Amino acid sequence: NAGVTQTPKFQVLKTGQSMTLQCAQDMNHNSMYWYRQDPGMGLRLIYYSASEGTTDKGEVPNGYNVSRLNKREFSLRLESAAPSQTSVYFCASSGTSGRFSEQFFGPGTRLTVL
Amino acid sequence: AQSVTQLDSQVPVFEEAPVELRCNYSSSVSVYLFWYVQYPNQGLQLLLKYLSGSTLVKGINGFEAEFNKSQTSFHLRKPSVHISDTAEYFCAVSDQVAKDTGRRALTFGSGTRLQVQP
């Protein structure tokens, strides 16, 4: 039981390049999330997916796209990377039973855009 | 809209001393409250949560937090810290589930770095 896994762990891009961050969970969770973490700002929600086949914007969606490939996988794509997207990206997942289900986080992807 | 304020960006403390990390929130609806811990170069781990019931919540590693509705606070405490508690701590709030989307997104504070010194 690996929980939430993310690839890659580190990435350096040049401005204008594209890349996809991968996330997978093996807990049979319905909901998945992408956050970015910047110094002094905590974590901010980029996109989320309440269930397979659905996605919706969070607080800071500009410059990103997502795909909920199946129940396990939720990818984040940067079509044309910008220096402002230098950040640590976290994927999370949660179930939907009861009033609240704990969000489980992956180890993060540290992205630098030059 | 909801928001979370963590009043201290860094808290230095000596080993075996008590510590309090402060968190205030604002929301127009009932909320659920959480504390997460992030050890260096790792993801976030749930420390404790308040959903309802007793206002004093106990979590892992000897931490506890008290929900104070009148002061809209959810401060985290530990009576005696260890070197291994050195980490960044995030307070987070979740409003009730959005009826249309079922989203349970979290709003995070900016974090408090706890530095335990020998």
Boltz contact constraints between the chains, C-beta under 6 A:
constraints:
  - contact:
      token1: [A, 40]
      token2: [B, 110]
      max_distance: 6.0
  - contact:
      token1: [A, 41]
      token2: [B, 110]
      max_distance: 6.0
  - contact:
      token1: [A, 42]
      token2: [B, 90]
      max_distance: 6.0
  - contact:
      token1: [A, 42]
      token2: [B, 108]
      max_distance: 6.0
  - contact:
      token1: [A, 42]
      token2: [B, 109]
      max_distance: 6.0
  - contact:
      token1: [A, 42]
      token2: [B, 110]
      max_distance: 6.0
  - contact:
      token1: [A, 42]
      token2: [B, 111]
      max_distance: 6.0
  - contact:
      token1: [A, 43]
      token2: [B, 108]
      max_distance: 6.0
  - contact:
      token1: [A, 45]
      token2: [B, 105]
      max_distance: 6.0
  - contact:
      token1: [A, 48]
      token2: [B, 103]
      max_distance: 6.0
  - contact:
      token1: [A, 48]
      token2: [B, 105]
      max_distance: 6.0
  - contact:
      token1: [A, 50]
      token2: [B, 101]
      max_distance: 6.0
  - contact:
      token1: [A, 50]
      token2: [B, 102]
      max_distance: 6.0
  - contact:
      token1: [A, 50]
      token2: [B, 103]
      max_distance: 6.0
  - contact:
      token1: [A, 56]
      token2: [B, 101]
      max_distance: 6.0
  - contact:
      token1: [A, 99]
      token2: [B, 51]
      max_distance: 6.0
  - contact:
      token1: [A, 100]
      token2: [B, 32]
      max_distance: 6.0
  - contact:
      token1: [A, 100]
      token2: [B, 51]
      max_distance: 6.0
  - contact:
      token1: [A, 102]
      token2: [B, 46]
      max_distance: 6.0
  - contact:
      token1: [A, 105]
      token2: [B, 43]
      max_distance: 6.0
  - contact:
      token1: [A, 105]
      token2: [B, 44]
      max_distance: 6.0
  - contact:
      token1: [A, 106]
      token2: [B, 43]
      max_distance: 6.0
  - contact:
      token1: [A, 107]
      token2: [B, 43]
      max_distance: 6.0
  - contact:
      token1: [A, 108]
      token2: [B, 43]
      max_distance: 6.0
